[in-house]
């Protein structure tokens, strides 16, 4: 996933289990979306991850805690076209 995730992407937290290295609770909330600040290449001790994601909460977290959300599609907006008004000349 680290090659697909980049700064500015939105990720969904799917695992708010205690930190697998220290056992302490994490400040992440399952079901919340976070914006990725940075992706750091790091072989996580869990063996399932090759990167840590910095989402601006505490330090950086194993990428296995997140799922990449699809990028929002551009919305079509209707635009008003301004046409010159025709003037009628009176003699």
C-alpha positions as CSV (number, residue, x, y, z in Angstrom):
1,X,0.0,0.0,0.0
2,X,2.9,2.4,0.6
3,X,3.4,2.9,-3.1
4,X,-0.2,3.8,-3.5
5,X,-0.5,6.2,-0.6
6,X,1.0,9.6,-0.7
7,X,0.9,12.9,1.2
8,X,-2.6,14.5,1.1
9,X,-4.4,11.2,0.6
10,X,-7.3,10.2,2.8
11,X,-7.1,7.0,4.8
12,X,-9.7,5.2,7.0
13,X,-8.6,3.9,10.3
14,X,-9.7,0.2,10.5
15,X,-7.6,-0.9,13.5
16,X,-7.4,1.1,16.7
17,X,-6.0,-1.8,18.7
18,X,-3.2,-1.0,21.3
19,X,0.2,-0.3,19.9
20,X,1.8,-3.7,19.0
21,X,5.3,-2.6,20.0
22,X,4.5,-1.0,23.4
23,X,1.0,-2.3,24.2
24,X,-0.2,1.2,25.1
25,X,-3.6,2.5,23.8
26,X,-3.5,4.5,20.6
27,X,-5.2,7.9,20.1
28,X,-6.6,6.8,16.7
29,X,-10.4,6.2,16.4
30,X,-11.6,3.3,14.3
31,X,-13.9,4.5,11.5
32,X,-12.4,8.0,11.4
33,X,-10.7,9.3,8.3
34,X,-7.3,10.9,8.4
35,X,-5.2,12.9,5.9
36,X,-1.7,11.5,5.3
37,X,1.0,14.0,6.1
38,X,4.0,11.8,5.2
39,X,4.9,8.2,4.3
40,X,8.0,6.9,5.9
41,X,9.7,3.7,4.5
42,X,10.1,1.4,7.5
43,X,10.0,-2.3,8.0
44,X,7.5,-2.6,10.8
45,X,8.2,-5.3,13.5
46,X,4.7,-6.8,12.8
47,X,6.1,-8.0,9.4
48,X,3.0,-7.0,7.5
49,X,4.0,-3.4,6.7
50,X,6.8,-1.7,4.8
51,X,5.9,1.9,5.7
52,X,4.6,4.1,8.5
53,X,2.0,6.7,7.9
54,X,2.1,10.1,9.6
55,X,-1.5,11.3,10.0
56,X,-0.7,14.2,12.4
57,X,-1.8,12.2,15.5
58,X,1.0,11.4,17.9
59,X,3.9,10.0,15.8
60,X,3.5,7.6,12.8
61,X,1.5,4.4,12.6
62,X,1.8,1.1,10.8
63,X,0.0,1.3,7.4
64,X,-1.9,-1.9,8.3
65,X,-4.1,0.2,10.6
66,X,-5.5,2.1,7.5
67,X,-7.2,1.6,4.2
68,X,-6.8,4.0,1.4
69,X,-10.0,5.9,0.5
70,X,-10.8,6.6,-3.2
71,X,-10.1,10.0,-4.4
72,X,-13.2,12.1,-4.8
73,X,-14.4,12.6,-8.3
74,X,-14.7,16.1,-9.7
75,X,-18.2,17.4,-9.6
76,X,-19.7,18.8,-12.7
77,X,-20.9,22.4,-12.2
78,X,-23.2,24.2,-14.5
79,X,-21.9,27.5,-15.7
80,X,-23.8,30.4,-16.9
81,X,-22.8,31.7,-20.2
82,X,-23.0,35.4,-20.6
83,X,-24.0,36.4,-24.1
84,X,-24.0,40.0,-25.3
85,X,-27.4,41.6,-25.2
86,X,-28.7,42.6,-28.5
87,X,-29.8,46.2,-28.7
88,X,-32.4,47.4,-31.1
89,X,-31.6,50.7,-32.8
90,X,-34.6,53.1,-33.1
91,X,-34.5,55.8,-35.8
